[in-house]
Amino acid sequence: MLSADAFAAFEEAGLDNDTAIVETGHRFRDTVLALGGSQHPMKVFKAFRGREPSTQALLRHSGLVSAA
């Protein structure tokens, strides 16, 4: 669920928007990759996404709900 929601951040930025993808990638690097296991996973995820994880991206990526 976390990986699907994290990838959704890149989708939301616009996969064809190079500038937004780079910015999102830097935010991912500076939070998820840099903090790694040094902090609780929920805290790291919230630092990256700015919110708690959602199941919506996983359901969408699995084809269980349609994209809005």
PyMOL commands that set and color helices and strands:
alter all, ss='L'
color gray80, all
select helices_A, chain A and resi 2-13+18-38+41-49+56-61
alter helices_A, ss='H'
color red, helices_A
deselect
rebuild
show_as cartoon
